[in-house]
Structures are given as structure tokens and as C-alpha cells.
Amino acid sequence: MQHLHTSQRPLLAALATAAVLTACGRQQDDELGAAPRQGDDVAIADAAQSANQAEHAMARVSTDMGITAKVSAVLGADGRLKATQINVHTREGAVTLSGEAPDVRSRERATTLTAAVSGVTQVNNQLVVTRNG
């Protein structure tokens, strides 16, 4: 089983870095006793909003990664599916399955097992059947 979330890691790292740098800059101004300037207030509000958005994005990605792990484990434990190469990708609870299934029943079983995982809101089964059955 393969997990596809590497494209989201740079975004999360950038958002987290921006939030940390903003917090450090604000702390430095507080330590120096400097009164915030008007432009600083806007920048601080923008940074706080960005940090909040980053926090929500990280929570969503973390949830999606957990769903992906659960789906992969369930599919890997199934007697019909454990020998197949099924890629699992999750975005906002919607799971996409791709790869190959040995037969139609296995393809349908992958959908059923995936839909039963907690947190899954939708299943997009793109598995290709490799032989009749």
C-alpha cells in the first residue's frame, strides 16, 4: 500500500514557519516595550488569521492522514485485497482508491471496506479490474 501526502508537507511547513516567525516578532516587540504601530496592528491581525488557518489546515491533513492509514490497514488485512497494490489518497474525508483489483468482487469489497472506516465521507473507487471474475 502506498500513501500519497508528500505534496502537502511543504505547505504545512511554510504555514507553521510563518506562524512561528510572527509570534517571535511580536514577542520581541513586547520585550522591548515598543508600542505597536498602526501597520503593526494590521500585520499582527493578518498573522493571527494566517496562523489560525494553518492550524485548521494541519488538523485537516492530520485527520486525512489518519483516515488513509486506517483504510490502508483495513484493505491490507483483507484476504482478497492484501496481495493487491491499492493506493489510498484522502482529502477532507473523501477517499480515492487507485491501482488494480484482481476481480469485480474485490473492487466492490474495497469500496465497502473503505466506506466503513470512521471519518470517510465519500469513496471514489478508481481501481481497474485486471481480469474477469
matplotlib code that plots the C-alpha trace (Angstrom):
import matplotlib.pyplot as plt

x = [0.0, 1.3, 0.3, 0.2, 0.5, 4.0, 2.7, 1.1, 4.2, 5.9, 2.7, 2.3, 5.9, 5.6, 2.4, 3.9, 7.1, 5.1, 3.1, 6.3, 8.1, 5.1, 4.9, 8.7, 8.4, 5.5, 7.3, 10.4, 8.3, 6.7, 10.1, 11.5, 8.4, 7.7, 4.2, 2.6, 2.3, -0.9, 0.6, 1.8, -1.8, -2.9, 0.1, -0.5, -4.2, -3.2, -0.6, -3.1, -5.6, -2.9, -1.8, -5.5, -5.9, -2.6, -3.8, -7.1, -5.2, -2.8, -5.7, -7.5, -4.3, -3.7, -7.2, -6.9, -3.6, -5.3, -8.1, -5.6, -3.7, -6.9, -8.2, -4.7, -4.7, -8.3, -7.5, -4.2, -5.8, -8.5, -7.8, -8.9, -7.1, -3.9, -1.9, -3.1, -1.4, -4.0, -3.1, -5.1, -5.4, -7.7, -8.7, -11.2, -12.6, -13.1, -11.0, -9.8, -8.6, -6.4, -4.5, -5.6, -8.1, -8.0, -11.8, -15.0, -15.9, -12.6, -13.1, -16.5, -15.2, -12.6, -15.4, -17.4, -14.5, -13.3, -16.8, -17.0, -13.9, -14.7, -14.2, -14.7, -17.3, -17.0, -15.3, -14.0, -13.0, -10.7, -9.4, -9.0, -10.1, -7.2, -9.1, -12.8, -14.4]
y = [0.0, 3.5, 6.7, 10.0, 13.0, 14.3, 17.2, 18.7, 18.7, 21.8, 23.8, 22.8, 23.6, 27.1, 27.9, 26.7, 28.7, 31.9, 31.5, 30.9, 33.9, 36.1, 35.1, 35.6, 39.1, 40.0, 38.7, 40.7, 44.0, 43.1, 42.6, 45.9, 47.7, 49.1, 50.3, 48.7, 51.0, 51.1, 49.0, 46.5, 46.0, 45.1, 42.8, 41.1, 40.5, 39.1, 36.9, 35.7, 34.8, 33.0, 31.1, 30.1, 29.0, 27.0, 25.3, 24.2, 23.0, 21.0, 19.4, 18.5, 17.0, 15.1, 13.7, 12.8, 11.0, 9.0, 8.0, 7.0, 4.8, 3.2, 2.4, 1.0, -1.2, -2.5, -3.2, -4.8, -7.1, -8.3, -11.8, -10.9, -7.5, -7.9, -9.0, -6.1, -2.7, -0.2, 3.5, 5.4, 9.2, 11.2, 14.8, 16.3, 12.8, 11.8, 8.7, 7.9, 4.3, 3.7, 0.8, -2.7, -5.2, -8.9, -9.1, -7.1, -8.6, -7.4, -3.9, -3.7, -5.1, -2.3, 0.3, -1.4, -1.7, 1.9, 3.3, 1.6, 3.4, 6.2, 9.6, 8.6, 10.8, 9.6, 6.8, 7.3, 3.9, 4.1, 0.5, -1.2, -4.8, -6.8, -10.0, -11.2, -12.6]
z = [0.0, -0.8, 0.9, -1.1, 1.2, 0.4, -1.7, 1.4, 3.6, 2.1, 2.5, 6.1, 6.9, 5.3, 7.2, 10.5, 9.9, 9.2, 12.4, 14.4, 12.9, 13.5, 17.1, 17.6, 16.1, 18.4, 21.5, 20.6, 20.4, 23.7, 25.4, 24.1, 25.4, 22.0, 21.4, 18.3, 15.3, 13.2, 10.5, 13.1, 14.3, 10.8, 10.3, 13.7, 12.8, 9.4, 11.0, 13.6, 10.9, 8.9, 12.0, 12.6, 9.0, 9.2, 12.4, 10.7, 7.6, 9.8, 11.7, 8.4, 7.0, 10.2, 10.1, 6.4, 7.1, 9.9, 7.6, 5.0, 7.5, 8.7, 5.2, 4.2, 7.3, 6.6, 2.9, 3.8, 6.4, 3.9, 2.5, -1.0, -1.1, 0.8, -2.2, -4.4, -4.9, -3.9, -3.5, -1.0, -1.0, 1.3, 1.1, 3.6, 4.3, 0.7, -0.1, -3.6, -4.3, -7.3, -8.6, -9.7, -8.3, -9.3, -10.0, -9.8, -6.3, -4.9, -6.4, -4.8, -1.5, -1.4, -1.7, 1.1, 3.5, 2.8, 3.4, 6.8, 8.1, 10.6, 9.1, 5.4, 3.8, 0.2, -1.7, -5.3, -6.4, -9.5, -9.2, -12.5, -12.7, -14.2, -15.1, -15.3, -12.3]

ax = plt.figure().add_subplot(projection="3d")
ax.plot(x, y, z, "-o")
ax.set_aspect("equal")
plt.show()
